[in-house]
Amino acid sequence: WLATGQSNMEFVLANSVGGAEAMEMADDPWLRILLEPIEPSYGNQYPAEPAWDVPGSRWGRGDSGADIAFASAVAYWAVRQMRETLDIPVGFINAARGATSIQTWLSRESIEENKTVVSLLQKNGLYRTTEEFEQGKMDIYQMTAAFNAKIGPLAGMNIAGLMWYQGET
């Protein structure tokens, strides 16, 4: 499962109600987590095109309190329930980033395919050409930034579904 979105999805298990107890009682080696860093290290600029890797990512397991501590609380509880119900290995990719808007999570291809979206982004000063990306104007809050840095590198993975939790934007 891909767990992404804004700060609501980014909120970690260690800070959630019941999180400390879950960490103490972590005992599920078949619950797996790909922990992407909230802010991957790409130097001074986010990639203008989908990256091949998310620097600093690592795999974690549900039998390690340290691994689940900084995973998304929403995703952890959902996947834990799936594991108990399905009785098969289940994992999730922890790829959220707070304070981001939807246009940062969309690929350039998906934006360009929808002229209404292009028009709305242009109208609101949010549209960025490829040339503007190459000139160093890219950061996590701009069009396609989160996709290029956190979602694009997942191409080819067998993802069963998406958990999206967006706040206000």
C-alpha positions as CSV (number, residue, x, y, z in Angstrom):
1,W,0.0,0.0,0.0
2,L,1.1,3.5,-0.7
3,A,0.5,5.9,2.2
4,T,0.8,9.5,1.2
5,G,-0.7,12.9,1.5
6,Q,-0.3,15.8,3.8
7,S,0.5,16.3,7.6
8,N,-2.4,14.1,8.7
9,M,-0.8,11.1,7.0
10,E,2.7,12.2,8.1
11,F,1.7,12.2,11.8
12,V,3.8,9.5,13.4
13,L,2.8,6.5,15.5
14,A,5.0,7.5,18.4
15,N,2.9,10.7,18.9
16,S,-0.5,9.0,18.4
17,V,-3.0,7.7,21.0
18,G,-2.0,4.1,21.7
19,G,1.3,4.5,19.8
20,A,3.6,4.0,22.8
21,E,1.8,0.7,23.6
22,A,2.0,-0.4,20.0
23,M,5.7,0.2,20.0
24,E,6.2,-1.7,23.2
25,M,4.1,-4.7,22.0
26,A,5.5,-4.7,18.4
27,D,5.5,-8.4,17.4
28,D,4.5,-8.7,13.7
29,P,7.4,-9.6,11.4
30,W,5.0,-9.8,8.5
31,L,4.0,-6.1,8.6
32,R,6.6,-4.3,6.5
33,I,7.2,-0.6,6.0
34,L,9.3,1.2,3.4
35,L,10.2,4.3,5.4
36,E,10.9,7.3,3.1
37,P,12.4,10.3,4.8
38,I,10.0,13.2,5.1
39,E,12.6,15.4,3.3
40,P,14.8,13.2,0.9
41,S,18.2,14.6,0.3
42,Y,18.5,15.7,-3.3
43,G,21.0,18.6,-2.6
44,N,19.7,22.1,-3.1
45,Q,17.0,21.2,-5.6
46,Y,14.3,18.6,-6.0
47,P,14.5,16.5,-9.2
48,A,12.9,18.0,-12.3
49,E,12.0,14.5,-13.5
50,P,11.1,11.4,-11.5
51,A,14.1,10.2,-9.6
52,W,15.3,6.6,-9.6
53,D,15.7,6.4,-5.8
54,V,14.6,8.1,-2.6
55,P,17.8,8.8,-0.7
56,G,17.6,7.7,3.0
57,S,14.8,5.2,2.6
58,R,14.9,2.0,4.5
59,W,12.8,-1.1,5.2
60,G,11.2,-1.6,8.6
61,R,9.2,-4.4,10.2
62,G,6.2,-4.5,12.5
63,D,8.1,-6.4,15.1
64,S,10.4,-3.5,15.8
65,G,9.1,-0.6,18.0
66,A,11.9,1.5,16.6
67,D,10.8,0.9,13.0
68,I,7.1,1.6,13.6
69,A,7.7,4.6,15.8
70,F,8.1,7.1,13.0
71,A,5.8,5.5,10.5
72,S,2.5,7.1,9.7
73,A,0.0,6.4,12.5
74,V,-2.9,6.2,10.1
75,A,-1.2,3.8,7.7
76,Y,0.2,1.7,10.6
77,W,-3.2,1.1,12.2
78,A,-4.9,0.4,8.8
79,V,-2.2,-2.1,7.7
80,R,-2.2,-3.7,11.1
81,Q,-5.9,-4.3,10.8
82,M,-5.4,-5.7,7.2
83,R,-2.8,-8.1,8.5
84,E,-5.0,-9.4,11.3
85,T,-8.0,-9.8,8.9
86,L,-6.2,-11.2,5.9
87,D,-3.5,-13.2,7.7
88,I,-1.0,-12.6,4.9
89,P,2.1,-10.3,4.8
90,V,1.1,-6.7,4.2
91,G,3.3,-3.6,3.8
92,F,3.1,0.0,3.2
93,I,5.2,2.8,1.8
94,N,5.4,5.7,4.2
95,A,5.7,8.6,1.7
96,A,3.7,11.6,3.2
97,R,4.9,15.2,3.4
98,G,3.0,17.8,5.4
99,A,2.0,21.2,4.1
100,T,2.0,20.1,0.5
101,S,-0.8,20.7,-2.1
102,I,-2.2,18.2,-4.6
103,Q,-0.3,19.6,-7.6
104,T,3.0,18.6,-6.0
105,W,1.9,15.0,-5.9
106,L,0.9,14.8,-9.6
107,S,3.2,13.8,-12.4
108,R,3.9,16.2,-15.2
109,E,2.3,13.8,-17.6
110,S,-1.0,13.7,-15.6
111,I,-1.1,17.5,-15.3
112,E,-0.3,18.0,-19.0
113,E,-3.1,15.6,-20.1
114,N,-5.7,17.8,-18.4
115,K,-6.0,21.3,-19.9
116,T,-8.3,22.3,-17.1
117,V,-5.7,21.5,-14.5
118,V,-3.0,23.3,-16.5
119,S,-5.2,26.3,-16.8
120,L,-6.0,26.4,-13.1
121,L,-2.4,26.0,-12.2
122,Q,-1.4,28.8,-14.6
123,K,-4.2,31.1,-13.3
124,N,-2.9,30.6,-9.7
125,G,0.7,31.0,-10.6
126,L,1.5,27.4,-9.8
127,Y,2.4,26.0,-13.2
128,R,6.1,25.4,-13.9
129,T,7.6,24.6,-17.3
130,T,10.4,22.1,-17.6
131,E,12.8,25.0,-18.2
132,E,11.8,26.6,-14.9
133,F,12.6,23.3,-13.1
134,E,16.0,23.3,-14.7
135,Q,16.7,26.8,-13.6
136,G,16.6,25.7,-9.9
137,K,13.1,27.0,-9.1
138,M,12.0,23.6,-7.8
139,D,11.1,22.9,-4.2
140,I,8.8,20.4,-2.4
141,Y,5.8,22.8,-2.6
142,Q,5.9,23.3,-6.3
143,M,4.2,21.3,-9.1
144,T,5.3,17.7,-9.4
145,A,8.0,18.0,-6.7
146,A,6.7,15.3,-4.4
147,F,5.9,13.1,-7.3
148,N,9.4,13.3,-8.7
149,A,11.1,12.9,-5.3
150,K,8.8,10.4,-3.5
151,I,6.4,8.7,-5.9
152,G,8.2,8.4,-9.3
153,P,11.0,6.3,-7.8
154,L,8.4,3.7,-6.9
155,A,7.6,2.9,-10.6
156,G,7.5,-0.8,-11.1
157,M,6.6,-1.7,-7.5
158,N,3.6,-3.9,-7.0
159,I,1.3,-1.5,-5.1
160,A,-2.1,-2.9,-4.1
161,G,-3.7,0.4,-3.3
162,L,-3.4,3.9,-2.1
163,M,-4.1,5.6,1.3
164,W,-4.4,9.3,0.8
165,Y,-5.0,11.7,3.7
166,Q,-5.0,15.3,2.7
167,G,-5.7,18.2,5.1
168,E,-6.8,21.6,3.8
169,T,-5.1,22.1,0.5
